[in-house]
Amino acid sequence: MNYCSHCGAGLLLRKPDGDERLRHVCDQCGLVHYQNPKIIAGCIPVWENSILLCKRAIEPRYGTWTLPAGFMELGETLEAAARRESWEEARTHLAVEGLFAIFNVPHISQVHVYFRARLLDHQFGAGVESLETRLFREHEIPWADISFQTVSHCLRLYLEDHRNRDFRLHIHDIVPDAA
Ligand SMILES: [Zn+2]
């Protein structure tokens, strides 16, 4: 961040009075430009015993499989964001069910929130951010080609709870892969 979005002056990185952290501060208009974590909303779309995954048509991780998820928009609720991402990426309409997982990802300042969801009908397809969408049964999930650590973690937790017929809320901290 180089310039003030309010007055256009150059920004300085310094601690404002009474603050413990470095902030981007505008000395011309006095505005402090706080930066805060971003929220990613997604879901686990289920049809009978299968999970709908999307093959990414965008970087990062082009060509790998993921759950529909993305950055919340201003003025949106979490559930609406999860439904919108499912429409944009997988051209499917969902009934959003329980809150399933919250992943803190502090090394990239993000929080990922996943809901369980059911396809309302057997309609789905590739949105502009996807090359392909497909239903996977448990033994078909392409574990080596899952896009992100949070997604594979979410899928493993879901399948475990599904086997136990007991869906719980999972709150985990994600640390970078050693690999
Ligand atoms: Zn300013």
Backbone and ligand atoms as CSV (ligand in chain L), in Angstrom:
chain,resi,resn,atom,element,x,y,z
A,1,MET,N,N,0.858,-1.196,0.000
A,1,MET,CA,C,0.000,0.000,0.000
A,1,MET,C,C,0.892,1.242,0.000
A,2,ASN,N,N,0.805,2.067,-1.046
A,2,ASN,CA,C,1.710,3.212,-1.188
A,2,ASN,C,C,1.033,4.561,-1.014
A,3,TYR,N,N,-0.214,4.665,-1.450
A,3,TYR,CA,C,-0.887,5.972,-1.454
A,3,TYR,C,C,-2.196,5.916,-0.682
A,4,CYS,N,N,-2.553,7.052,-0.095
A,4,CYS,CA,C,-3.781,7.142,0.692
A,4,CYS,C,C,-4.995,7.091,-0.244
A,5,SER,N,N,-5.939,6.179,0.040
A,5,SER,CA,C,-7.119,6.047,-0.809
A,5,SER,C,C,-8.091,7.205,-0.566
A,6,HIS,N,N,-7.862,7.976,0.492
A,6,HIS,CA,C,-8.753,9.102,0.805
A,6,HIS,C,C,-8.271,10.399,0.150
A,7,CYS,N,N,-6.948,10.703,0.265
A,7,CYS,CA,C,-6.466,11.991,-0.243
A,7,CYS,C,C,-5.349,11.859,-1.274
A,8,GLY,N,N,-4.836,10.660,-1.486
A,8,GLY,CA,C,-3.835,10.455,-2.531
A,8,GLY,C,C,-2.392,10.719,-2.109
A,9,ALA,N,N,-2.171,11.177,-0.881
A,9,ALA,CA,C,-0.802,11.437,-0.420
A,9,ALA,C,C,-0.059,10.111,-0.208
A,10,GLY,N,N,1.279,10.201,-0.145
A,10,GLY,CA,C,2.079,9.009,0.124
A,10,GLY,C,C,1.888,8.541,1.559
A,11,LEU,N,N,1.945,7.220,1.771
A,11,LEU,CA,C,1.738,6.666,3.109
A,11,LEU,C,C,3.073,6.340,3.767
A,12,LEU,N,N,3.092,6.420,5.084
A,12,LEU,CA,C,4.250,6.019,5.868
A,12,LEU,C,C,3.887,4.791,6.684
A,13,LEU,N,N,4.883,3.926,6.893
A,13,LEU,CA,C,4.672,2.761,7.742
A,13,LEU,C,C,5.235,3.097,9.115
A,14,ARG,N,N,4.334,3.326,10.076
A,14,ARG,CA,C,4.804,3.622,11.431
A,14,ARG,C,C,3.721,3.270,12.442
A,15,LYS,N,N,4.117,3.265,13.734
A,15,LYS,CA,C,3.160,2.973,14.792
A,15,LYS,C,C,2.408,4.247,15.153
A,16,PRO,N,N,1.079,4.273,14.969
A,16,PRO,CA,C,0.328,5.442,15.440
A,16,PRO,C,C,0.394,5.512,16.969
A,17,ASP,N,N,0.153,6.689,17.545
A,17,ASP,CA,C,0.169,6.837,19.004
A,17,ASP,C,C,-0.769,5.821,19.641
A,18,GLY,N,N,-0.284,5.149,20.659
A,18,GLY,CA,C,-1.123,4.214,21.402
A,18,GLY,C,C,-1.321,2.876,20.713
A,19,ASP,N,N,-0.635,2.641,19.598
A,19,ASP,CA,C,-0.792,1.385,18.852
A,19,ASP,C,C,0.482,0.557,19.010
A,20,GLU,N,N,0.337,-0.754,18.983
A,20,GLU,CA,C,1.477,-1.657,19.143
A,20,GLU,C,C,2.049,-2.111,17.805
A,21,ARG,N,N,1.304,-1.873,16.722
A,21,ARG,CA,C,1.714,-2.429,15.428
A,21,ARG,C,C,2.023,-1.336,14.419
A,22,LEU,N,N,2.854,-1.715,13.448
A,22,LEU,CA,C,3.108,-0.806,12.326
A,22,LEU,C,C,1.857,-0.730,11.458
A,23,ARG,N,N,1.490,0.488,11.072
A,23,ARG,CA,C,0.317,0.700,10.198
A,23,ARG,C,C,0.723,1.608,9.055
A,24,HIS,N,N,-0.050,1.541,7.974
A,24,HIS,CA,C,0.100,2.514,6.898
A,24,HIS,C,C,-0.677,3.767,7.303
A,25,VAL,N,N,0.080,4.871,7.536
A,25,VAL,CA,C,-0.521,6.084,8.087
A,25,VAL,C,C,-0.377,7.207,7.061
A,26,CYS,N,N,-1.452,7.993,6.899
A,26,CYS,CA,C,-1.390,9.173,6.039
A,26,CYS,C,C,-1.216,10.410,6.915
A,27,ASP,N,N,-0.058,11.067,6.772
A,27,ASP,CA,C,0.184,12.251,7.597
A,27,ASP,C,C,-0.504,13.491,7.031
A,28,GLN,N,N,-0.997,13.400,5.800
A,28,GLN,CA,C,-1.706,14.554,5.231
A,28,GLN,C,C,-3.136,14.655,5.779
A,29,CYS,N,N,-3.894,13.552,5.745
A,29,CYS,CA,C,-5.295,13.621,6.211
A,29,CYS,C,C,-5.489,12.903,7.544
A,30,GLY,N,N,-4.464,12.208,8.023
A,30,GLY,CA,C,-4.553,11.587,9.344
A,30,GLY,C,C,-5.154,10.191,9.362
A,31,LEU,N,N,-5.537,9.686,8.176
A,31,LEU,CA,C,-6.182,8.372,8.150
A,31,LEU,C,C,-5.166,7.255,8.401
A,32,VAL,N,N,-5.556,6.290,9.244
A,32,VAL,CA,C,-4.755,5.082,9.453
A,32,VAL,C,C,-5.407,3.977,8.631
A,33,HIS,N,N,-4.628,3.367,7.729
A,33,HIS,CA,C,-5.187,2.324,6.854
A,33,HIS,C,C,-4.953,0.969,7.507
A,34,TYR,N,N,-5.942,0.510,8.271
A,34,TYR,CA,C,-5.833,-0.784,8.949
A,34,TYR,C,C,-5.993,-1.898,7.923
A,35,GLN,N,N,-5.224,-2.963,8.102
A,35,GLN,CA,C,-5.396,-4.157,7.267
A,35,GLN,C,C,-5.774,-5.309,8.186
A,36,ASN,N,N,-6.807,-6.028,7.810
A,36,ASN,CA,C,-7.343,-7.086,8.655
A,36,ASN,C,C,-7.484,-8.378,7.853
A,37,PRO,N,N,-7.613,-9.504,8.549
A,37,PRO,CA,C,-7.720,-10.782,7.834
A,37,PRO,C,C,-8.930,-10.824,6.897
A,38,LYS,N,N,-8.806,-11.661,5.878
A,38,LYS,CA,C,-9.907,-11.849,4.929
A,38,LYS,C,C,-10.631,-13.156,5.240
A,39,ILE,N,N,-11.934,-13.138,4.968
A,39,ILE,CA,C,-12.753,-14.327,5.210
A,39,ILE,C,C,-13.083,-15.002,3.885
A,40,ILE,N,N,-12.822,-16.297,3.846
A,40,ILE,CA,C,-13.166,-17.122,2.685
A,40,ILE,C,C,-14.344,-18.005,3.100
A,41,ALA,N,N,-15.422,-17.956,2.322
A,41,ALA,CA,C,-16.599,-18.770,2.622
A,41,ALA,C,C,-16.737,-19.843,1.561
A,42,GLY,N,N,-17.015,-21.061,2.021
A,42,GLY,CA,C,-17.152,-22.154,1.069
A,42,GLY,C,C,-18.104,-23.206,1.578
A,43,CYS,N,N,-18.294,-24.241,0.778
A,43,CYS,CA,C,-19.147,-25.317,1.242
A,43,CYS,C,C,-18.695,-26.653,0.689
A,44,ILE,N,N,-19.276,-27.687,1.288
A,44,ILE,CA,C,-19.049,-29.066,0.872
A,44,ILE,C,C,-20.364,-29.498,0.243
A,45,PRO,N,N,-20.471,-29.423,-1.097
A,45,PRO,CA,C,-21.747,-29.715,-1.752
A,45,PRO,C,C,-21.920,-31.223,-1.955
A,46,VAL,N,N,-22.989,-31.756,-1.409
A,46,VAL,CA,C,-23.184,-33.206,-1.421
A,46,VAL,C,C,-24.437,-33.560,-2.219
A,47,TRP,N,N,-24.308,-34.628,-3.023
A,47,TRP,CA,C,-25.455,-35.213,-3.733
A,47,TRP,C,C,-25.398,-36.707,-3.471
A,48,GLU,N,N,-26.397,-37.232,-2.773
A,48,GLU,CA,C,-26.398,-38.634,-2.353
A,48,GLU,C,C,-25.074,-38.938,-1.633
A,49,ASN,N,N,-24.253,-39.886,-2.128
A,49,ASN,CA,C,-23.002,-40.191,-1.412
A,49,ASN,C,C,-21.783,-39.591,-2.089
A,50,SER,N,N,-21.986,-38.514,-2.830
A,50,SER,CA,C,-20.874,-37.920,-3.563
A,50,SER,C,C,-20.704,-36.450,-3.208
A,51,ILE,N,N,-19.460,-35.987,-3.396
A,51,ILE,CA,C,-19.119,-34.580,-3.128
A,51,ILE,C,C,-18.758,-33.922,-4.456
A,52,LEU,N,N,-19.288,-32.721,-4.665
A,52,LEU,CA,C,-19.019,-31.991,-5.901
A,52,LEU,C,C,-17.722,-31.187,-5.761
A,53,LEU,N,N,-16.769,-31.453,-6.645
A,53,LEU,CA,C,-15.517,-30.694,-6.661
A,53,LEU,C,C,-15.382,-29.954,-7.989
A,54,CYS,N,N,-14.578,-28.900,-7.963
A,54,CYS,CA,C,-14.343,-28.071,-9.151
A,54,CYS,C,C,-12.863,-28.125,-9.512
A,55,LYS,N,N,-12.583,-28.268,-10.793
A,55,LYS,CA,C,-11.203,-28.222,-11.265
A,55,LYS,C,C,-10.878,-26.772,-11.615
A,56,ARG,N,N,-9.851,-26.230,-10.973
A,56,ARG,CA,C,-9.578,-24.794,-11.084
A,56,ARG,C,C,-9.097,-24.381,-12.476
A,57,ALA,N,N,-9.726,-23.321,-12.990
A,57,ALA,CA,C,-9.310,-22.747,-14.280
A,57,ALA,C,C,-8.486,-21.491,-14.059
A,58,ILE,N,N,-8.097,-21.249,-12.808
A,58,ILE,CA,C,-7.345,-20.038,-12.468
A,58,ILE,C,C,-6.160,-20.402,-11.577
A,59,GLU,N,N,-5.174,-19.520,-11.590
A,59,GLU,CA,C,-4.060,-19.645,-10.650
A,59,GLU,C,C,-4.506,-19.040,-9.313
A,60,PRO,N,N,-3.962,-19.396,-8.174
A,60,PRO,CA,C,-2.934,-20.441,-8.058
A,60,PRO,C,C,-3.543,-21.836,-8.147
A,61,ARG,N,N,-2.665,-22.810,-8.411
A,61,ARG,CA,C,-3.055,-24.232,-8.415
A,61,ARG,C,C,-4.025,-24.549,-9.547
A,62,TYR,N,N,-3.765,-23.961,-10.739
A,62,TYR,CA,C,-4.528,-24.246,-11.945
A,62,TYR,C,C,-4.589,-25.756,-12.192
A,63,GLY,N,N,-5.777,-26.264,-12.502
A,63,GLY,CA,C,-5.902,-27.673,-12.876
A,63,GLY,C,C,-6.069,-28.641,-11.723
A,64,THR,N,N,-6.043,-28.132,-10.477
A,64,THR,CA,C,-6.266,-29.018,-9.330
A,64,THR,C,C,-7.726,-28.898,-8.882
A,65,TRP,N,N,-8.130,-29.826,-8.032
A,65,TRP,CA,C,-9.542,-29.918,-7.623
A,65,TRP,C,C,-9.760,-29.227,-6.288
A,66,THR,N,N,-10.899,-28.558,-6.191
A,66,THR,CA,C,-11.171,-27.796,-4.973
A,66,THR,C,C,-12.656,-27.804,-4.638
A,67,LEU,N,N,-12.965,-27.390,-3.421
A,67,LEU,CA,C,-14.354,-27.136,-3.034
A,67,LEU,C,C,-14.697,-25.713,-3.453
A,68,PRO,N,N,-15.967,-25.441,-3.779
A,68,PRO,CA,C,-16.334,-24.062,-4.091
A,68,PRO,C,C,-16.160,-23.174,-2.860
A,69,ALA,N,N,-15.371,-22.134,-3.008
A,69,ALA,CA,C,-15.088,-21.219,-1.900
A,69,ALA,C,C,-14.448,-19.965,-2.454
A,70,GLY,N,N,-14.625,-18.859,-1.748
A,70,GLY,CA,C,-13.970,-17.641,-2.199
A,70,GLY,C,C,-14.163,-16.505,-1.221
A,71,PHE,N,N,-13.569,-15.382,-1.557
A,71,PHE,CA,C,-13.622,-14.214,-0.670
A,71,PHE,C,C,-15.042,-13.689,-0.542
A,72,MET,N,N,-15.434,-13.396,0.676
A,72,MET,CA,C,-16.732,-12.746,0.916
A,72,MET,C,C,-16.729,-11.363,0.285
A,73,GLU,N,N,-17.882,-10.957,-0.202
A,73,GLU,CA,C,-18.049,-9.591,-0.715
A,73,GLU,C,C,-18.603,-8.709,0.407
A,74,LEU,N,N,-18.409,-7.407,0.252
A,74,LEU,CA,C,-18.964,-6.460,1.227
A,74,LEU,C,C,-20.486,-6.596,1.245
A,75,GLY,N,N,-21.063,-6.526,2.424
A,75,GLY,CA,C,-22.514,-6.543,2.549
A,75,GLY,C,C,-23.144,-7.914,2.456
A,76,GLU,N,N,-22.319,-8.957,2.374
A,76,GLU,CA,C,-22.818,-10.308,2.189
A,76,GLU,C,C,-22.818,-11.063,3.526
A,77,THR,N,N,-23.692,-12.057,3.650
A,77,THR,CA,C,-23.597,-12.963,4.795
A,77,THR,C,C,-22.699,-14.140,4.405
A,78,LEU,N,N,-22.241,-14.874,5.405
A,78,LEU,CA,C,-21.399,-16.050,5.138
A,78,LEU,C,C,-22.110,-17.061,4.251
A,79,GLU,N,N,-23.388,-17.360,4.588
A,79,GLU,CA,C,-24.125,-18.371,3.827
A,79,GLU,C,C,-24.348,-17.919,2.394
A,80,ALA,N,N,-24.644,-16.637,2.230
A,80,ALA,CA,C,-24.869,-16.111,0.876
A,80,ALA,C,C,-23.577,-16.176,0.069
A,81,ALA,N,N,-22.451,-15.920,0.714
A,81,ALA,CA,C,-21.167,-15.998,0.017
A,81,ALA,C,C,-20.889,-17.440,-0.420
A,82,ALA,N,N,-21.169,-18.400,0.451
A,82,ALA,CA,C,-20.945,-19.814,0.116
A,82,ALA,C,C,-21.841,-20.232,-1.057
A,83,ARG,N,N,-23.108,-19.779,-1.024
A,83,ARG,CA,C,-24.031,-20.106,-2.126
A,83,ARG,C,C,-23.591,-19.446,-3.427
A,84,ARG,N,N,-23.159,-18.184,-3.347
A,84,ARG,CA,C,-22.730,-17.468,-4.551
A,84,ARG,C,C,-21.508,-18.133,-5.183
A,85,GLU,N,N,-20.534,-18.495,-4.342
A,85,GLU,CA,C,-19.333,-19.142,-4.875
A,85,GLU,C,C,-19.684,-20.474,-5.548
A,86,SER,N,N,-20.644,-21.195,-4.976
A,86,SER,CA,C,-21.051,-22.471,-5.564
A,86,SER,C,C,-21.707,-22.258,-6.925
A,87,TRP,N,N,-22.453,-21.172,-7.053
A,87,TRP,CA,C,-23.048,-20.853,-8.349
A,87,TRP,C,C,-21.964,-20.414,-9.326
A,88,GLU,N,N,-21.058,-19.531,-8.888
A,88,GLU,CA,C,-20.036,-19.002,-9.799
A,88,GLU,C,C,-19.073,-20.088,-10.275
A,89,GLU,N,N,-18.695,-20.994,-9.374
A,89,GLU,CA,C,-17.659,-21.973,-9.712
A,89,GLU,C,C,-18.225,-23.300,-10.195
A,90,ALA,N,N,-19.438,-23.642,-9.752
A,90,ALA,CA,C,-19.960,-24.988,-10.055
A,90,ALA,C,C,-21.363,-24.960,-10.638
A,91,ARG,N,N,-21.896,-23.771,-10.906
A,91,ARG,CA,C,-23.223,-23.646,-11.531
A,91,ARG,C,C,-24.260,-24.556,-10.861
A,92,THR,N,N,-24.230,-24.523,-9.527
A,92,THR,CA,C,-25.178,-25.344,-8.802
A,92,THR,C,C,-25.866,-24.534,-7.718
A,93,HIS,N,N,-27.128,-24.872,-7.477
A,93,HIS,CA,C,-27.893,-24.233,-6.407
A,93,HIS,C,C,-27.941,-25.179,-5.219
A,94,LEU,N,N,-27.656,-24.636,-4.048
A,94,LEU,CA,C,-27.492,-25.467,-2.857
A,94,LEU,C,C,-28.432,-25.056,-1.749
A,95,ALA,N,N,-28.772,-26.037,-0.899
A,95,ALA,CA,C,-29.344,-25.726,0.405
A,95,ALA,C,C,-28.190,-25.787,1.389
A,96,VAL,N,N,-27.849,-24.662,1.993
A,96,VAL,CA,C,-26.749,-24.620,2.952
A,96,VAL,C,C,-27.246,-25.192,4.274
A,97,GLU,N,N,-26.501,-26.177,4.784
A,97,GLU,CA,C,-26.896,-26.811,6.048
A,97,GLU,C,C,-25.988,-26.303,7.154
A,98,GLY,N,N,-25.511,-27.193,8.024
A,98,GLY,CA,C,-24.795,-26.719,9.208
A,98,GLY,C,C,-23.421,-26.134,8.932
A,99,LEU,N,N,-22.996,-25.264,9.825
A,99,LEU,CA,C,-21.616,-24.781,9.827
A,99,LEU,C,C,-20.722,-25.969,10.157
A,100,PHE,N,N,-19.697,-26.222,9.340
A,100,PHE,CA,C,-18.903,-27.441,9.509
A,100,PHE,C,C,-17.489,-27.180,10.019
A,101,ALA,N,N,-16.807,-26.188,9.461
A,101,ALA,CA,C,-15.403,-25.994,9.844
A,101,ALA,C,C,-14.994,-24.536,9.748
A,102,ILE,N,N,-14.159,-24.144,10.700
A,102,ILE,CA,C,-13.516,-22.833,10.674
A,102,ILE,C,C,-12.016,-23.089,10.746
A,103,PHE,N,N,-11.292,-22.642,9.714
A,103,PHE,CA,C,-9.845,-22.810,9.687
A,103,PHE,C,C,-9.181,-21.450,9.819
A,104,ASN,N,N,-8.439,-21.266,10.883
A,104,ASN,CA,C,-7.588,-20.079,11.005
A,104,ASN,C,C,-6.331,-20.333,10.193
A,105,VAL,N,N,-5.995,-19.414,9.305
A,105,VAL,CA,C,-4.776,-19.562,8.502
A,105,VAL,C,C,-3.934,-18.308,8.707
A,106,PRO,N,N,-3.318,-18.192,9.910
A,106,PRO,CA,C,-2.703,-16.908,10.277
A,106,PRO,C,C,-1.506,-16.522,9.414
A,107,HIS,N,N,-0.796,-17.499,8.833
A,107,HIS,CA,C,0.391,-17.119,8.050
A,107,HIS,C,C,0.026,-16.379,6.764
A,108,ILE,N,N,-1.250,-16.485,6.322
A,108,ILE,CA,C,-1.683,-15.676,5.177
A,108,ILE,C,C,-2.846,-14.744,5.577
A,109,SER,N,N,-3.054,-14.599,6.893
A,109,SER,CA,C,-4.093,-13.699,7.417
A,109,SER,C,C,-5.459,-13.954,6.781
A,110,GLN,N,N,-5.876,-15.224,6.833
A,110,GLN,CA,C,-7.205,-15.580,6.320
A,110,GLN,C,C,-7.924,-16.464,7.331
A,111,VAL,N,N,-9.256,-16.433,7.248
A,111,VAL,CA,C,-10.104,-17.364,7.987
A,111,VAL,C,C,-11.017,-18.026,6.957
A,112,HIS,N,N,-11.004,-19.368,6.926
A,112,HIS,CA,C,-11.825,-20.108,5.963
A,112,HIS,C,C,-12.991,-20.752,6.708
A,113,VAL,N,N,-14.191,-20.539,6.203
A,113,VAL,CA,C,-15.398,-21.055,6.857
A,113,VAL,C,C,-16.139,-21.955,5.872
A,114,TYR,N,N,-16.377,-23.213,6.258
A,114,TYR,CA,C,-17.069,-24.168,5.377
A,114,TYR,C,C,-18.394,-24.625,5.978
A,115,PHE,N,N,-19.409,-24.672,5.125
A,115,PHE,CA,C,-20.729,-25.205,5.485
A,115,PHE,C,C,-20.937,-26.540,4.791
A,116,ARG,N,N,-21.737,-27.398,5.434
A,116,ARG,CA,C,-22.259,-28.556,4.716
A,116,ARG,C,C,-23.410,-28.065,3.846
A,117,ALA,N,N,-23.565,-28.662,2.669
A,117,ALA,CA,C,-24.619,-28.195,1.772
A,117,ALA,C,C,-25.111,-29.340,0.887
A,118,ARG,N,N,-26.377,-29.256,0.475
A,118,ARG,CA,C,-26.952,-30.275,-0.419
A,118,ARG,C,C,-27.305,-29.647,-1.758
A,119,LEU,N,N,-26.979,-30.351,-2.838
A,119,LEU,CA,C,-27.440,-29.906,-4.148
A,119,LEU,C,C,-28.962,-30.001,-4.173
A,120,LEU,N,N,-29.616,-28.973,-4.688
A,120,LEU,CA,C,-31.075,-28.983,-4.745
A,120,LEU,C,C,-31.574,-29.881,-5.865
A,121,ASP,N,N,-30.756,-30.050,-6.899
A,121,ASP,CA,C,-31.081,-30.996,-7.968
A,121,ASP,C,C,-29.761,-31.434,-8.605
A,122,HIS,N,N,-29.849,-32.329,-9.573
A,122,HIS,CA,C,-28.641,-32.900,-10.160
A,122,HIS,C,C,-28.097,-31.993,-11.267
A,123,GLN,N,N,-28.103,-30.694,-11.013
A,123,GLN,CA,C,-27.641,-29.727,-12.002
A,123,GLN,C,C,-26.342,-29.101,-11.516
A,124,PHE,N,N,-25.300,-29.194,-12.327
A,124,PHE,CA,C,-24.052,-28.503,-12.021
A,124,PHE,C,C,-23.237,-28.413,-13.305
A,125,GLY,N,N,-22.230,-27.561,-13.295
A,125,GLY,CA,C,-21.407,-27.380,-14.485
A,125,GLY,C,C,-20.245,-26.465,-14.162
A,126,ALA,N,N,-19.415,-26.197,-15.154
A,126,ALA,CA,C,-18.227,-25.390,-14.911
A,126,ALA,C,C,-18.551,-23.907,-15.068
A,127,GLY,N,N,-18.340,-23.146,-13.993
A,127,GLY,CA,C,-18.398,-21.693,-14.086
A,127,GLY,C,C,-17.104,-21.174,-14.693
A,128,VAL,N,N,-16.960,-19.858,-14.810
A,128,VAL,CA,C,-15.784,-19.306,-15.506
A,128,VAL,C,C,-14.469,-19.618,-14.789
A,129,GLU,N,N,-14.515,-19.871,-13.475
A,129,GLU,CA,C,-13.279,-20.145,-12.742
A,129,GLU,C,C,-12.951,-21.635,-12.697
A,130,SER,N,N,-13.778,-22.453,-13.377
A,130,SER,CA,C,-13.574,-23.908,-13.336
A,130,SER,C,C,-13.422,-24.469,-14.742
A,131,LEU,N,N,-12.552,-25.499,-14.865
A,131,LEU,CA,C,-12.411,-26.217,-16.129
A,131,LEU,C,C,-13.484,-27.279,-16.247
A,132,GLU,N,N,-13.903,-27.802,-15.073
A,132,GLU,CA,C,-14.757,-28.979,-15.042
A,132,GLU,C,C,-15.314,-29.096,-13.625
A,133,THR,N,N,-16.498,-29.676,-13.474
A,133,THR,CA,C,-17.004,-30.008,-12.141
A,133,THR,C,C,-17.469,-31.459,-12.185
A,134,ARG,N,N,-17.325,-32.133,-11.066
A,134,ARG,CA,C,-17.615,-33.567,-11.068
A,134,ARG,C,C,-17.990,-34.026,-9.676
A,135,LEU,N,N,-18.887,-35.012,-9.599
A,135,LEU,CA,C,-19.214,-35.641,-8.319
A,135,LEU,C,C,-18.231,-36.777,-8.057
A,136,PHE,N,N,-17.697,-36.806,-6.852
A,136,PHE,CA,C,-16.746,-37.847,-6.468
A,136,PHE,C,C,-17.301,-38.644,-5.290
A,137,ARG,N,N,-17.265,-39.972,-5.415
A,137,ARG,CA,C,-17.495,-40.804,-4.240
A,137,ARG,C,C,-16.186,-40.838,-3.445
A,138,GLU,N,N,-16.267,-41.305,-2.193
A,138,GLU,CA,C,-15.096,-41.200,-1.319
A,138,GLU,C,C,-13.836,-41.813,-1.948
A,139,HIS,N,N,-13.974,-43.024,-2.522
A,139,HIS,CA,C,-12.781,-43.714,-3.043
A,139,HIS,C,C,-12.264,-43.073,-4.336
A,140,GLU,N,N,-13.029,-42.139,-4.905
A,140,GLU,CA,C,-12.605,-41.506,-6.169
A,140,GLU,C,C,-11.906,-40.162,-5.962
A,141,ILE,N,N,-11.897,-39.662,-4.742
A,141,ILE,CA,C,-11.360,-38.311,-4.509
A,141,ILE,C,C,-9.875,-38.261,-4.885
A,142,PRO,N,N,-9.496,-37.313,-5.745
A,142,PRO,CA,C,-8.112,-37.243,-6.235
A,142,PRO,C,C,-7.195,-36.541,-5.229
A,143,TRP,N,N,-6.820,-37.262,-4.172
A,143,TRP,CA,C,-6.100,-36.640,-3.047
A,143,TRP,C,C,-4.809,-35.961,-3.467
A,144,ALA,N,N,-4.131,-36.528,-4.466
A,144,ALA,CA,C,-2.849,-35.955,-4.890
A,144,ALA,C,C,-3.034,-34.646,-5.657
A,145,ASP,N,N,-4.261,-34.400,-6.108
A,145,ASP,CA,C,-4.526,-33.210,-6.928
A,145,ASP,C,C,-5.553,-32.282,-6.292
A,146,ILE,N,N,-5.578,-32.246,-4.959
A,146,ILE,CA,C,-6.453,-31.302,-4.267
A,146,ILE,C,C,-5.693,-29.979,-4.141
A,147,SER,N,N,-6.400,-28.879,-4.366
A,147,SER,CA,C,-5.719,-27.593,-4.564
A,147,SER,C,C,-5.019,-27.051,-3.328
A,148,PHE,N,N,-5.653,-27.160,-2.165
A,148,PHE,CA,C,-5.099,-26.499,-0.988
A,148,PHE,C,C,-5.180,-27.421,0.227
A,149,GLN,N,N,-4.276,-27.181,1.163
A,149,GLN,CA,C,-4.238,-27.936,2.424
A,149,GLN,C,C,-5.572,-27.819,3.180
A,150,THR,N,N,-6.173,-26.625,3.173
A,150,THR,CA,C,-7.444,-26.438,3.871
A,150,THR,C,C,-8.532,-27.311,3.248
A,151,VAL,N,N,-8.508,-27.468,1.927
A,151,VAL,CA,C,-9.546,-28.246,1.236
A,151,VAL,C,C,-9.400,-29.725,1.543
A,152,SER,N,N,-8.164,-30.254,1.478
A,152,SER,CA,C,-8.008,-31.681,1.784
A,152,SER,C,C,-8.319,-31.950,3.257
A,153,HIS,N,N,-7.947,-31.020,4.132
A,153,HIS,CA,C,-8.262,-31.164,5.553
A,153,HIS,C,C,-9.780,-31.191,5.759
A,154,CYS,N,N,-10.474,-30.299,5.098
A,154,CYS,CA,C,-11.930,-30.213,5.217
A,154,CYS,C,C,-12.594,-31.502,4.716
A,155,LEU,N,N,-12.114,-32.016,3.585
A,155,LEU,CA,C,-12.689,-33.241,3.020
A,155,LEU,C,C,-12.467,-34.429,3.958
A,156,ARG,N,N,-11.258,-34.539,4.521
A,156,ARG,CA,C,-10.978,-35.653,5.446
A,156,ARG,C,C,-11.876,-35.587,6.675
A,157,LEU,N,N,-12.058,-34.386,7.228
A,157,LEU,CA,C,-12.919,-34.224,8.408
A,157,LEU,C,C,-14.366,-34.584,8.058
A,158,TYR,N,N,-14.802,-34.151,6.878
A,158,TYR,CA,C,-16.177,-34.419,6.469
A,158,TYR,C,C,-16.418,-35.930,6.335
A,159,LEU,N,N,-15.488,-36.610,5.658
A,159,LEU,CA,C,-15.659,-38.046,5.425
A,159,LEU,C,C,-15.626,-38.820,6.738
A,160,GLU,N,N,-14.787,-38.372,7.666
A,160,GLU,CA,C,-14.705,-39.021,8.983
A,160,GLU,C,C,-16.029,-38.855,9.743
A,161,ASP,N,N,-16.548,-37.630,9.760
A,161,ASP,CA,C,-17.828,-37.391,10.442
A,161,ASP,C,C,-18.959,-38.150,9.758
A,162,HIS,N,N,-18.906,-38.222,8.427
A,162,HIS,CA,C,-19.944,-38.917,7.665
A,162,HIS,C,C,-19.963,-40.394,8.027
A,163,ARG,N,N,-18.768,-40.994,8.143
A,163,ARG,CA,C,-18.672,-42.404,8.541
A,163,ARG,C,C,-19.243,-42.617,9.940
A,164,ASN,N,N,-18.973,-41.648,10.831
A,164,ASN,CA,C,-19.448,-41.763,12.221
A,164,ASN,C,C,-20.891,-41.299,12.382
A,165,ARG,N,N,-21.486,-40.805,11.302
A,165,ARG,CA,C,-22.850,-40.246,11.323
A,165,ARG,C,C,-23.012,-39.225,12.439
A,166,ASP,N,N,-21.988,-38.383,12.569
A,166,ASP,CA,C,-22.017,-37.369,13.636
A,166,ASP,C,C,-21.240,-36.149,13.153
A,167,PHE,N,N,-21.967,-35.128,12.659
A,167,PHE,CA,C,-21.299,-33.936,12.162
A,167,PHE,C,C,-21.090,-32.948,13.297
A,168,ARG,N,N,-19.826,-32.587,13.514
A,168,ARG,CA,C,-19.464,-31.637,14.555
A,168,ARG,C,C,-18.902,-30.383,13.906
A,169,LEU,N,N,-18.738,-29.347,14.727
A,169,LEU,CA,C,-18.076,-28.131,14.243
A,169,LEU,C,C,-16.587,-28.258,14.544
A,170,HIS,N,N,-15.764,-28.089,13.503
A,170,HIS,CA,C,-14.314,-28.227,13.643
A,170,HIS,C,C,-13.676,-26.854,13.568
A,171,ILE,N,N,-12.874,-26.518,14.574
A,171,ILE,CA,C,-12.143,-25.247,14.551
A,171,ILE,C,C,-10.662,-25.565,14.671
A,172,HIS,N,N,-9.933,-25.358,13.573
A,172,HIS,CA,C,-8.527,-25.755,13.544
A,172,HIS,C,C,-7.645,-24.602,13.088
A,173,ASP,N,N,-6.400,-24.646,13.546
A,173,ASP,CA,C,-5.389,-23.716,13.053
A,173,ASP,C,C,-4.559,-24.451,11.997
A,174,ILE,N,N,-4.398,-23.824,10.859
A,174,ILE,CA,C,-3.643,-24.437,9.765
A,174,ILE,C,C,-2.250,-23.810,9.729
A,175,VAL,N,N,-1.232,-24.675,9.764
A,175,VAL,CA,C,0.146,-24.177,9.657
A,175,VAL,C,C,0.669,-24.598,8.294
A,176,PRO,N,N,1.673,-23.891,7.764
A,176,PRO,CA,C,2.169,-24.231,6.430
A,176,PRO,C,C,2.672,-25.673,6.383
A,177,ASP,N,N,2.465,-26.333,5.243
A,177,ASP,CA,C,2.990,-27.677,5.016
A,177,ASP,C,C,4.512,-27.659,5.130
A,178,ALA,N,N,5.059,-28.693,5.752
A,178,ALA,CA,C,6.522,-28.806,5.814
A,178,ALA,C,C,7.096,-29.049,4.417
A,179,ALA,N,N,6.304,-29.717,3.576
A,179,ALA,CA,C,6.775,-30.094,2.236
A,179,ALA,C,C,7.068,-28.863,1.375
L,1,ZN,ZN,ZN,-4.758,10.768,3.303
